[in-house]
């Protein structure tokens, strides 16, 4: 049933942790690399879903600049996962730039929450 498959996707979603970035950076930190190893292992050990890697930025900078930076962040995560061994058929990536903030406040803390690569679990293999 739909609710059962939705529940399973939510379980997968809860197992994957977002990656956060420093201001104006697409470089994966040591903390990010540790989290990505766990994310990659989970994806490789668990079938039945795909992942959309969403690149996000804080509100500072132009729309075009942040779309490019968001893409570079999503691509950094994508490349890490592929190099780790995750099948490219299970991954997609997209940039939302600054258009979909996780935290809408205009503070350093909010901006830190918004500079991220988010793992969105999708149905499929």
Order of alpha helices (4+ residues) and beta strands (2+ residues): alpha-beta-alpha-beta-alpha-beta-alpha-beta
